[in-house]
Amino acid sequence: MFLVDRGPWYVWPFQRLGVPWRHETFGERSAVERWFRVVKQRAKGFGKR
């Protein structure tokens, strides 16, 4: 199950591939995005050293 936001570009690829997906603005999806934000911030720090 893929959790997606309101991006209209998500609908047709998932439907065409038959992949299960669900629209979710807050909740589990937001927690995953927060984690990726932390990873991106830490990765930028490596490039500056």
LUMSE-484928 format. One record per residue (C-alpha): residue in three letters; x negated, z, y negated. Coordinates in steps of 0.5 Angstrom, whole numbers, padded with zeros to 4 digits, always signed. Layout:
N
ALAXZY ...
This chain:
49
MET+0000+0000+0000 PHE-0003-0002-0007 LEU-0001+0002-0013 VAL+0000-0003-0019 ASP+0001-0002-0026 ARG+0006-0007-0030 GLY+0002-0013-0030 PRO+0006-0019-0029 TRP+0000-0022-0025 TYR+0000-0017-0019 VAL+0007-0019-0017 TRP+0006-0026-0014 PRO+0000-0026-0010 PHE+0002-0019-0007 GLN+0009-0023-0005 ARG+0005-0029-0003 LEU+0000-0025+0002 GLY+0006-0021+0004 VAL+0002-0015+0002 PRO+0005-0008+0001 TRP+0005-0006-0006 ARG+0009-0001-0011 HIS+0009-0001-0018 GLU+0007+0006-0021 THR+0005+0008-0028 PHE+0003+0015-0027 GLY+0002+0019-0021 GLU-0003+0017-0016 ARG-0005+0011-0019 SER-0007+0014-0025 ALA-0012+0019-0021 VAL-0015+0013-0018 GLU-0016+0010-0025 ARG-0019+0017-0028 TRP-0024+0017-0022 PHE-0026+0010-0024 ARG-0027+0011-0031 VAL-0032+0017-0029 VAL-0036+0013-0025 LYS-0036+0007-0030 GLN-0039+0012-0035 ARG-0044+0015-0031 ALA-0046+0008-0029 LYS-0047+0006-0036 GLY-0052+0012-0037 PHE-0057+0009-0031 GLY-0058+0003-0035 LYS-0060+0007-0042 ARG-0066+0010-0038 
